[in-house]
């Protein structure tokens, strides 16, 4: 997959089959569109092009809001799109100036003049241009003056999938990992770097790796304990994850800590990917470390039981 950072770097493509959007999460609804442009491109000996925007438009249009949480970082999204068979990923920097581009300017300047789109495929509810004025209906009403063909992923098709990034975010915020994973078509994951913590887990027989998520806009699921699979340097391991403030030891800031089963090597500064499999329980304040240790033993047994079925 070729990646272009800015429309000025885009190179000529043979029979471009295009879609556009933020595609946060690359969930099952998105995958329906991506599979369709792949199918069309194969039929006409063309190439797929996905036009996306970064930073996320809300970060620019509503800078006063600090609650935006995304399902995928840009790097994670890029990896997923590559796996979906996208040939060309065009990232357009989303700026105040770009947000003033009308739908007609977006169509003419980018889709026609620069990309030379052969066919455009969008979802029925996709909006584009200044104040989100552009839509499938707008394109359809003006299609005779454009040089490309148009196809809509219908409301019926999208509703049959029944997926949206908003639904997935809500499920994760409520700890409904199984629902979120079903909508995503894969396990929700947290990517980060292992940093040194207070090492309290070692004192009760549960050493943990503290995971630092480098992007603060990445959605962190509900506080609590989870059964997880973990990838480190090509190895896949079983474990359990705790997200929260560690009230039993009077913690004040949120941490993300993973305990790996039957593993005790030094992991500091290594990259880690944690795949959430199941929510075990909410975070609890225990009377002391002994009570916490007893609960962790129960969590471990339950996590192992769950992971053994997968």
Secondary structure as UniProt FT lines:
FT   STRAND          2..5
FT   HELIX           7..9
FT   STRAND          16..20
FT   TURN            24..25
FT   HELIX           28..43
FT   TURN            44..45
FT   STRAND          47..54
FT   HELIX           57..61
FT   TURN            62..64
FT   HELIX           74..83
FT   TURN            84..85
FT   STRAND          88..93
FT   HELIX           96..99
FT   HELIX           103..105
FT   HELIX           106..114
FT   STRAND          119..123
FT   TURN            124..125
FT   HELIX           130..132
FT   HELIX           136..142
FT   HELIX           143..145
FT   STRAND          149..153
FT   HELIX           155..161
FT   HELIX           165..173
FT   TURN            174..175
FT   HELIX           177..184
FT   STRAND          189..195
FT   HELIX           200..203
FT   TURN            204..205
FT   STRAND          209..212
FT   TURN            216..217
FT   STRAND          224..232
FT   TURN            233..234
FT   STRAND          235..244
FT   HELIX           247..249
FT   STRAND          255..260
FT   TURN            261..262
FT   TURN            268..269
FT   STRAND          271..281
FT   HELIX           289..308
//
